[in-house]
Amino acid sequence: MTDQLKSHYEKPAEMYDGLRLHQNENTAGCSPRVLEALRGITRENMGFYPPYSAVTDAAARYFGVAADHVALVNGLDEGIMGACIAYLRPSAGSGVVPEAVVPEPAFEIFRFDTAVAGGRLVQVMPRPDFTFALDEVLAAITAATRIVFVTNPNNPTGVSAPLDAIRTLARRIPKEAIVFVDEAYAEFAGRSFIPELPAFPNVVVGRTFSKAFGLAAIRIGAVIGAPDTIDPIRFAIPVYSVNIAAVVALQAALEDTEYLAAYLRQVKESKALVYAACDRLEVKYWPSDANFVLIRVGSRVADVVEFAKSRGIFLRNRSSEPGCEGCLRFAAGVVEHTRRGLAVLEEALCAER
Ligand SMILES: Cc1ncc(COP(=O)(O)O)c(C=O)c1O
């Protein structure tokens, strides 16, 4: 089992002594108001199990849903694991191995968590342009399907799926199944399936505060959906998995709407710079609705990533992902960081020619 799990996910090496453009993080970090709020944590706060109602209400307001439609989780990773345990664990004597349908290329954690839960992975291979392969995903659905994963916008491509594709999937899955819409990058896209949830109680939306809000280190995310659908996920994860620092940080972050808006503007400007550089360097890229860009540099990709690393710029080689041969992923954050990253990418590509 260990080898099987290892083949599904390998954690990126720990690299902090350079510019991190390889894990789609917020390169500016969190709002300064978060640090101020964290400094206000008292000894008593630390001694008690954390309170969740006020922060859940604040998150529910942010998402525009009722509080019982939100479960806060220790990073969206935990929400995905909870969904896999809740929906993909084989039940004794049923004779059914629950299936997870994963349109590729996808966030590797779906493969990993499916294996941990004991489910069967059904991969759907991508189209060359990475547009959402609705017909192929529909063809992969069987009576044993229990989760269909849709990442919107997708990681590592940055390409969005039409909301109508999600509606179609929700109408076509077995009654015991869910569509799990991973919206880790939704703030950058400015689009969400959340307003549609009342009409689709078999859809769960996953969100994170790691990316647009810059809270990756503190670990806070949410799953959103009809209470009957998200309760099994809630029950599959530890009751106090969100710690007091995450509670305090999230409340402060949600209040600083200006900080969020300013960061979204930086990302937009950064992506335009990345596209312009790719055009100049004559390398293919996919216009992205997220905070990163997938770039096809070709067979030299490993050398380009190594060269950039030697210059203190960390990029992610994605060439082993389905459909991503020769591709690297470049995070677009603070404009000045993007310029530094692009200068090194340009140097690497010119050196490789
Ligand atoms: C598609 C997707 N979902 C979920 C996550 C994990 O989010 P979190 O940091 O909240 O666990 C990531 C992080 O990179 C991601 O890319």
PDBQT file of the ligand as one rigid body, heavy atoms in Angstrom, charges set to zero:
ROOT
HETATM    1  C1  LIG A 401      -6.768  22.512  -6.590  1.00  0.00    +0.000 C 
HETATM    2  C2  LIG A 401      -6.309  22.610  -5.184  1.00  0.00    +0.000 A 
HETATM    3  N1  LIG A 401      -7.122  22.196  -4.195  1.00  0.00    +0.000 NA
HETATM    4  C3  LIG A 401      -6.737  22.258  -2.913  1.00  0.00    +0.000 A 
HETATM    5  C4  LIG A 401      -5.509  22.752  -2.558  1.00  0.00    +0.000 A 
HETATM    6  C5  LIG A 401      -5.096  22.725  -1.113  1.00  0.00    +0.000 C 
HETATM    7  O1  LIG A 401      -5.505  23.831  -0.421  1.00  0.00    +0.000 OA
HETATM    8  P1  LIG A 401      -5.147  23.987   1.111  1.00  0.00    +0.000 P 
HETATM    9  O2  LIG A 401      -3.872  24.725   1.210  1.00  0.00    +0.000 OA
HETATM   10  O3  LIG A 401      -6.308  24.751   1.670  1.00  0.00    +0.000 OA
HETATM   11  O4  LIG A 401      -5.070  22.619   1.712  1.00  0.00    +0.000 OA
HETATM   12  C6  LIG A 401      -4.628  23.202  -3.536  1.00  0.00    +0.000 A 
HETATM   13  C7  LIG A 401      -3.301  23.699  -3.170  1.00  0.00    +0.000 C 
HETATM   14  O5  LIG A 401      -2.416  23.865  -3.961  1.00  0.00    +0.000 OA
HETATM   15  C8  LIG A 401      -5.045  23.120  -4.884  1.00  0.00    +0.000 A 
HETATM   16  O6  LIG A 401      -4.241  23.491  -5.885  1.00  0.00    +0.000 OA
ENDROOT
TORSDOF 0
